C-alpha cells in the first residue's frame, strides 16, 4: 500500500494530486482547511464519519504502485 492512514492529508495531496478527487468524492472537501495541514487521513476521515478502509482503497487505486 503506497498511502497509509497515518500519512498527513496535505502530504498525500501534494505528492499525489490525483487523490484530491477521491477525498472530495468521499466527503472530505475541506482540503484547504487548517486541520488538513496537521491531521492524518484516519483522523480526518473519522472527524467526517467516513469509512477509513474504503477511503484508503480509493486513494491507493489512483496512485502508481511501485
Secondary structure, DSSP 8 states (H G I E B T S, - for coil): --S-TTSBHHHHHHH-TTHHHHHHHHT---TTSGGGGT-BHHHHHHHTT--HHHHHHHHHHTS---
